Amino acid sequence: MEDYFSRYKFMGDYRLRKAFSHHFKKEKDYTLVPVPISEKRLQERGFNQVLGFIDHLHFAPLLEKEEGLSQHTLSRNKRLQNKNTFTLKAKVKLPKKVLLVDDVYTTGRTLQHAIAVLKEAGVQDVKSFSLCR
């Protein structure tokens, strides 16, 4: 998986998104919400790796991400201390139930931050799905 993500995310082999896209499915009564990447990261990479996995499904991009330190360059302790860089997009209609989608679960801090923003905004139930841990 390390080689896969290296090629997919960091070398930009976008065709690899299809290798695991069948693992990402809509869950009844839940709205799929992808974990976003910052504008700077999007410009550098050219794509959001999570959106690549779910582009065949209906999803709601409710969150935005401010520029911050790249998670893959940080130690576990630094990741856990990292500030929340997620915000809710303006004027979005919030669903009651969200299935938050990410690519890799390392410390869980990314999902914790995103879930906190969604819950604070009024989402009642948040589940998460990550392709890899």
Buried (B, 14 or more C-beta within 10 A) or exposed (E): EEEBBEEBBEEBEBEBBEEBBEEBEEEEEBBBBBBBBBEEBBEEBEBBBBBBBBBEEEBBEBBBBEEBEEBEEBEEEEBEEBEBBBEBEEEBEBBEBBBBBBBBBBBBBBBEBBBEBBEEEEBEEBEBBBBBE
